[in-house]
Amino acid sequence: MYVKDDRSHLGRRLTTWRDLPRAQQPAWPDPLELRSVLSWLSRADPLVSPADCDALFERMGAVARGEAFLLQGGPCAETFAEASAVGGTLRTLDQMATLLEYAGASPVVRVARLAGQYAKPRSSSVERIGGVEVPVYRGDAVNGVSLEDRLPDPRRLRMAYHTASSTLDIMRGSGFFTSHEGLLLDYEDALTRGGYATSAHLLWIGERTRDLGGGHVGYFSSIRNPIAVKLGPTARPSDVVALADRLDPARTAGRLTFISRMGARKVRDVLPALVSAVPEAVWVCDPMHGNTFTSPDGYKTRSYDEVLDEVRGFFEVHRALGTHAGGLHLELTGDDVTECLGAGVTDLSLRYQSACDPRLNRAQSLDLAFEVAALLRTPVLV
């Protein structure tokens, strides 16, 4: 059961989260430089305002009540070099949202994965290239793609702040809120003001960092923003309940979103028990991450057909349970890239440009929006 709006328990800074295990953090080689950068960030202007975070909280409450639909999307990992070229992605998201609004006859909450998605969790801390072992690329906020830039550099955190600020200037007036994975806890903590994370309107905890006893859950439990947690196919109903109890104990509408990333082959089997465990949360489908594979010619890719099938499975589960399919979380771009197979893409080598994971291009994104529009208009037969 929802309370109307009880956030009195939020915004209390935990002094102990730094003592908790903190997964996926860079091994910064210069502690003094890190301390200097974090000190500078702690005095910098907030990137987003608490008032706008509250505004998104209210709109997410409408999603939780089944009165709106969330569209969240953008690149897998933003790069500093491409920060000025976000217009195409914003236009694509806006076109998708317009289609979904018309089909669902309800508002679409627009949230971009922009102005902060500069860090990524990785399965290994190193990789071997040309017979040489180097630190893995963790996103532009940590290190660079080129081999000579692989050493983590805390000065990049300041560059992340400036780049995010420039991107927000471009986005001003577009009607989008911003979001990113709150992975780098030192960065997020340094930009916390009055109990609000001011690096973005919405932050999420990744599948690799949702440990109940970890630093990410500890930090997220103390901020007043709307927040999200990604759930893969190994998640159990007890995990979902425990996360909700820790992150949203009052069950405030709009506070907590669960982003399922099950994969097309597992969504129909695994998701029902998770949704049933905490049906009052916002439930959103990430159909990208569970459907990643390596093509025969070595490209990390996804199948558009599998992406669509997971979305369909997500809707089927919610229709069967009588719960609200709250939205989509997509990795996409407005550019004409060739990174996901299907829906017109047969040759990945033509324009494969992602620095990390494959994205839907503009045409694929709009095709998916048309398919989801049909799902919003017509009940799924199960």
N, C-alpha and C positions, 0 to 999 in steps of 0.2 A: 504494500500500500504506500502511495506517495504522501509525503507531507507537502504543504503548499510551497514553502521555500524556507527551509531551515538550514542555514549555512553557518550557524553560530560556532560549530565545532571546527570549521575550516579556517585556514589562514594562521593557525598557531604553528610557528616555526619549530620544527623538531631540531634540537641541538644534538640529537644522537644519530641522525641518519648517516653522518660521516663515519660513524663507527661500524656501520653495517657493511657487508660485502657489496662491492660495486662492480658489477660485471660490465665488460665491454668498454672499459675506460682506457684511453691511450697511456702508454708508458712515456710520459713527458720526460725528456732527458735533462731539462734545466728547471729545477724547482724554483729558483729565484726569479727566472723570467716568467714562469707561470704565475707566481705570486704577484708580480708587478702587473701583469695583464689583468688578472682577476680584480686587483685593487682598482684599476682604471675602469673596468666594466661595472664595478659596484657603485661608481660615481657617475656613470653615463646616464643620459636620459633614457627612460623606458622606451622600448620600441613600439609597444601597444599600450593603450590606456586601460586601467581597471574598469572604467565605465563601459568600454567596448567589450571587454571580457564578460561583464555582466549581461550585456545585450545578447551575446551569443548564448550565454547560459539560458536566458529566457527562450530563445528560439529553439535550443536543443530540448527544452521542456516541452515545446509544441511537438517536436518529433517523438518524444517519449510518450505523449498522449495520443499519438496516431493522427495528429493534425497537420503534419508537415513531413517532408522527405529530405534527407541529407544527401548532398552530392559533394564528395571530397575527392580532390584529385590534383595531380601535378607530377613532376618528374620523380624518379626514384631517388636520385641524389642531385641536388643543384650544384652547379659549379660557379665559382666567382666570375669566370670569363663570360658565361652566358646570362648573367644577371639582368642585363638590359633587354634581353630578347624574350620576355615573358608574355608579351602581348598576345601571341598566337595561342598560348595555353589558356589564358584568361578568356579569349573569345570562344575557344572550343568549349570550355566549361560553361560559359554563359549560354551558348547555343544548346548544349545538352540540357541545361537546367530549364530553359524555355520549353523544350519538347516535353520534359517530365512534368512541368507545371500544367501544361495543357492537358496531358493525358490523365494526370491524377487529380486535377481540379483542386489542388491544394498547393501551398507555398513550398518552394524548394530552398533549403538553407544551403548557401554556397560557401564552401570552405576550401581554400587552395592550399596545396602542399608547396608553399612558396615562402620566401623570405625567412628561411631558417633550416631547410632540409639539407644541411651541409655535413652531416655525419651519419655513418651507417655502421650497424653491427656487422661483424664478420665471423665466419666459422673458424678461422685460424688467424693468429697474430702475424704470421709470416707467409710468404709464398716464394716459390723458386722460379726465377725468370732467367733464361739463358745460362742455367747452371749456377746462378748466384741466388742466395737466399736474402730476401729483403723484407722489411716490414710491409704488411698488406696495406693497400690503400683504404683508408677509413673515412674518406670524404674530405672536401677542401678545408673544413674547419680544423683538420688534424694534420694532413700531409697532402702531397701532390701525386698525380698519376705517374709522372715521369720518374724514372729510377733514381735520379739525383735528388728528388724532393721527397723521398719516402720517410725520412726521419721526422717524427712528430715535432711540430713547432708551435709552441703556445701563442706566438704572435699571430697565428692564423685565427685565433679566437677573436682578436680585435678586428681582423679583416672580415670575419663572419658578421660581426655586429655592423660594420660600415656597409657591407654588401646588402644585408637585410634591410638597413635603413633606406638605401637607394631603391631597392625593390619595392618597399612600401610606398615610396614617393611615386613610383610608376603606377602602383595599384590604387592610389588614392582616388576615391570616387567611383571605383569599379563595383562596389557593393559586395565584395568578398571579404570574409574573415580569413585569417592565416592559421596554419597548423604545421607542426613537424614533430618528429619523434624526439622526446626529451631525453636524449641519450647521454649527452655530455653534462653530467651533474654539476661540475664546477661552473660551467658557463651559465646553466639555468639558475643556479643558486645566486651567482653574482648579479643576475638581472631580476631577482625577486624583490618586489617593492610592496610593503604593507600586506604581505600574505598572497600577493598575486605574482605569478610568473609573467613577466612582461616581455618575453622574447616572442610570444605568439598568443593568440586568443585561446587556442586549444592545443594541448600537448598530449601525446600518447606514449604509453609504455609498450615496448616491443615484446614479441614472443620470447626472445632470448633473455629478457631482463624483468620478467614478471614474477620473479621469486618473491614470495610473501615476506620473507625475512631479509630481502635485499634493500639496498639503498634507494633504488628507483621507487619502489612502492612506499618506502619511508618518506622520501621527498614529496611525492605526488599526494600523499595523504595530508600534507600540510598546506597545500596551495588552494586558492579559492576559485580557480578557473574551472570550466568544464574540462573533463579529462577522458581519456580512452585507454583501453588495454586490448592488445591483439591476442587472439587465441588460435593456436594451431590444433591439429587433430589429436594431439596427446592430452589436451586439456580435459579435466574431469569436472562433473557438476560440483563436487566439493571444492575444487579450485575456484570456480566462478563465485560460489557463495562466499568463500573466504576473502576473495578480492573485493567483492561488494561490501562485505562487513568492514573491511579495513579502509576502503577508499570512499565509500558512500554509506556510512552506517545509518544515516537518517533516511535513506532512499528518497533523495530530493530529485524531482523530475528535471532532467537535463544535466545532472552532475556527471553521470557515468555512462560511457558508451563502450560496448564490447564489439570489437571488429573481428569477425570470424574469418579465418584464412585456412579453410579445411582441404581444398582441392576438390575438383569435380567428382572424383571417385569416392569421396568420404563424406561430403557435406550432408547428404540425405540420411546417413547412418549416425553420424556423430553429433550434429547440431541440435536435434530435437531435445535431448536430455539437458544440454547446456542452457538453451533458452528457457526450458521449463524450470530450471533451478532459480533463475533471476529474471522473470518475464517483464518486470517493471523497468529494466534498463533499456537504453537505446541499443538496438541490435543492427549492425551494419555489415555488409558483405565486402570483403577484400577478395576478389576472384583471381588475383594476380599471383600471389606468392606461392600458393599451393599447387600451381600448375606450371612451374618452371622446370625446364629440362635443357640439355645440351644437344644441339643439332649435330648431324653427322659431320658437318664441316667445322665444328668447334664453337659455334655461337651459343651463348646463353639466351634462351628464347622461351616463348610461351605460345600456346595454340589459342587463337581467337575462339575456336569452337569449344574448347575446354573452359575458357573464361566465361563464355555465354552459358555453358551447361551448369557451371557452379552458381551463377546468378539465378538461373531457373530453379535449381535445387533449393537455394536459399528462400525464394518465394514460396515454393511448394511446402517447405517445412513450416513457414509462418502461417500459411493458409490452413494447413492441417491442424496447427495448434490454436488458431484463432488469435495470434499475436501480430504485431505490426512489423512488417519488413521495413526497417527504418531508413535504409539508404545504401549507398555504394561508396567504396573507397578504392580509387583507381590510380595506377601509375600510367600517366598519359602525357602527351605533348601535342601542341598545335602544329608541329612540324611534320613534313612528309617523310618520316623515317621508316626504315624497314627492319623492325626489331622483333615483332610478333608475327608468327606465321598465320596465314588465312585472311579472309575478307580482303582479298586483292593483293596480298603479299606472298610471293613464292620464293624470292631470292633475298636472303638476309644481307648479303654482301653489298647490295646497292647503296644503302644509306644507313648503316648500323652505326649509331653515334653515341649511345648511352655510355656514361662513365661507369655504370654499375649494372643495374637490372634493366631488362627490356621493357619498353613502353608501348602502349597503343598509340598509333598515329591519329591524326585528325579524322580521317575517313573511318577508321575502325572505331574510334570513340563515338562518332555520330551514329554509326550502324548499331553499336551497343545501346545507345540511348533510345533509338527507335524500338529495339527489342524490349527494353525495359518499359517503355511507354505502353507497349502492348500488354505487358504483364500487369501494369497498373490499371489498365482499362478492363481487362478480362480476367476473371478468377482462373487460377490454374487448376486443371482437373487432376486429382490425385486419387 
